[in-house]
Amino acid sequence: MVLKKITSCIRWPVIFMRVESFSIKQITIAIFLMIGIAAIVLSLFAGGYFRKAALDAQVKSLSRVIEVATEEKLKEVRKNTFNLGMEIGNNRELQEIIKQSQEGGADQLVSILDDPFVSGFVGFSELSLQKIRLFNIDLELIAESSKGISISGGSLSEYLQQLLLQRYGVDRLKAQDSLWLEKSKPLLSTVVPIGGLHIVGYVEVVIDPVLNLSDISQITQTPVSVFSTNGRALSLTQSDVSSYLPVSYTLLTSQGDAAFRIIGYENVSHLNSEMQVTQIVTTSGFLLLTLSVLLFALWLFKIFLLQPMKNLIGSMEQMAGGQLDLEVNEKGLKEFSILATSFNTMSDQVRIRSQALHETQERLLHLLDLDDSAILFFAESDELLYCNKGAIKLFGYDRAEMFEFELSEFFTEGSVKVLQDAGLTHNFQTPLECMTYSGEVLKTEALISALTASGESGFAIVLRGAQHTSKQVGKESGTDIPLQDVERSLRRILEIASNNPGVLLGDDSAVPVKSDDKSGKDKAVLRQQVVSVMNLSLEVWEHDLNRSKLALAEESKIWPVYIDKSTPTTRTLDKYLQLDSCPKNPRCQRVIDTAEYVLKQMDQQTAGQQKLIQALNQLRDSIAGVQ
Amino acid sequence: MIRDKRLIALVSIILFFVSTNSFSESQPVVPEHIEGAVIVSAEELIKLVYSNSKLLIVDSRKKSEFLKGHIEGAVNIVDTEISRNVLEKNLSSKSSAVLFYCNGPRCMRSSNSIYKALDWGYQNIFWFRGGWHEWSSKKLPVVLGGQ
């Protein structure tokens, strides 16, 4: 239930969503670290468990030692009580009094029984004599010593009574011991027959065994304290046992009741220090072992897994970057070998298909170049994607320049409006006015065809029969290449452009390619810098050199001058002065040349010049970065 | 010189083993039973005492051991001191019952005395082979000192 709750709390999708941010190396290290930590925790746990087990064993062992020592001590005590009992039992006078059951003999008996209390006996110092009582052969009390404690009941303890009454024949001659409770005070009794082999009664010697139990420490070699069953201290050790391990042993009466609680104190400081050392050694060992295994495993992983994978990833990235002639080393573990073989096969197929595409493209381009017509293909954003040789010839720009311009720069405002109004959703034919490099406006007949392929849409313009504006272009009655062919060819090119942006048209420098966000940002910055440099150049030119913009374009021969309605204009240069009109792929070298030309004309230093130099340097840095 | 020392050491070791072996072989062993003597237990001994008031109980141990405790009615005659005369003084005839005991199954004194008594022609011999060890462990009545 708890497990279910925990698993439901864990946000598995979040974990798996982030899994791609972890490398195999990181995961491997994490797993081994977890194993290491688990091993260390286990070793600590095991150390604690072993320590507990060792202490338990120590407790059991000492408890057993105390038990044996107690038995040994009680054996000595019984020997002394037996001898005392025998000594009394062999007393002729006592035997005679009992045999004859003399009247008035009770006082004599008490006197005889008091004698050991008064005169002492062999082993007197080793016994704590409490009472001596006499019983007849039927276990009825005849007399008891006046010395010693008072025992209630006037009979033997229940256990002894039952035991002795059950005996017959020779067994009745045997002495019997018993540890019993008199008002919660444990006493040890030894019952010995009187009269030797011709028994006439019994003498009971009662002692307090506490005196002897405290001597157990001499046998166990540990401090010992004796407590009553209710916890009262009967004999306390004099040693300081605060840091010792107490081990308890309960001494039972003959009937099985608890009589004494004997506590031995074991000095476990040595054991503790040994265990501590063992634990440190074990934990350190585990730690070292884990680290060694981790390093070894990482080394193995690096050789057999990480390095081959890195190589494979590198090759894939290079291939994605356009390097198709790659071969991955197929030597490695089985899975990597299969993966490398598959990769190499895939690489071969991509290479073959790419080559086929190139060939198709070249054939198509060649076909389009054969015609005298000017063929231009614009993207939906009015950006020029393709132009054939006829178009280059018609407009008079070089190929690279062509791709700087948009639709509005190739055609007059009126023609652009015609195209925009037409909606470019179908094929149609219309006259268009073209603006050439030399500033002339040519009137041409145009076939416009809307194209869509692989999600990319655009339109193709086929221009034929260019004439100066003074001369109207007549309607074309026929073409060398039918419009359908052009359409087909351009659609195919557009398709290639969509699927293979890096290889379009075989002329990488001239073709705008799709860029990622980063390069997009860089280009935006680049355009800003281009505009800034152009404005600063023009500012220096106009203010410091006191020249006109038209003069800059004419004298530098960097920028074309157009004749628009008999008025010379610098339309291209003007585009570079504003961010909105600046081409998406600006001709940076042209801008740099302009700035350098302006700076070259300067013969004195000005603030504007400094700013221009600074902006120019920034532009150069950016170009280097972008490249 | 070194070779001589090695030789001496080797001979010493061999002699040690031979001597210890021969010693263990020469240790006296108490017989399990003696032809002509009846082995009795402590309980049987007491019954014998009850049934035969003239039974002579001979304690074959040293006097010091005897004084520390002995069976009631026993006389102390050490095996080395026993003689025809001593027995004849304590027994009325060769057929009178006599019981020997010493310290226990590992004590040879009682068996030595029995062999002698048998040689002298005594016919009613009992052997308390368990001896004092069995008697005291059964906590049977003892007589302390010379009582």
HADDOCK unambig.tbl for C-alpha pairs under 7 A between the chains (distance, minus, plus):
assign (segid A and resid 86 and name CA) (segid B and resid 141 and name CA) 6.96 0.50 0.50
assign (segid A and resid 86 and name CA) (segid B and resid 142 and name CA) 6.75 0.50 0.50
assign (segid A and resid 87 and name CA) (segid B and resid 144 and name CA) 6.90 0.50 0.50
assign (segid A and resid 90 and name CA) (segid B and resid 143 and name CA) 6.96 0.50 0.50
assign (segid A and resid 170 and name CA) (segid B and resid 43 and name CA) 6.07 0.50 0.50
assign (segid A and resid 173 and name CA) (segid B and resid 140 and name CA) 5.79 0.50 0.50
assign (segid A and resid 173 and name CA) (segid B and resid 141 and name CA) 6.53 0.50 0.50
assign (segid A and resid 174 and name CA) (segid B and resid 138 and name CA) 6.47 0.50 0.50
assign (segid A and resid 174 and name CA) (segid B and resid 139 and name CA) 5.09 0.50 0.50
assign (segid A and resid 174 and name CA) (segid B and resid 140 and name CA) 4.59 0.50 0.50
assign (segid A and resid 174 and name CA) (segid B and resid 141 and name CA) 6.84 0.50 0.50
assign (segid A and resid 175 and name CA) (segid B and resid 139 and name CA) 5.18 0.50 0.50
assign (segid A and resid 175 and name CA) (segid B and resid 140 and name CA) 6.37 0.50 0.50
assign (segid A and resid 193 and name CA) (segid B and resid 141 and name CA) 6.87 0.50 0.50
assign (segid A and resid 196 and name CA) (segid B and resid 72 and name CA) 6.52 0.50 0.50
assign (segid A and resid 196 and name CA) (segid B and resid 141 and name CA) 5.06 0.50 0.50
assign (segid A and resid 196 and name CA) (segid B and resid 142 and name CA) 6.68 0.50 0.50
assign (segid A and resid 197 and name CA) (segid B and resid 72 and name CA) 6.94 0.50 0.50
assign (segid A and resid 197 and name CA) (segid B and resid 141 and name CA) 6.50 0.50 0.50
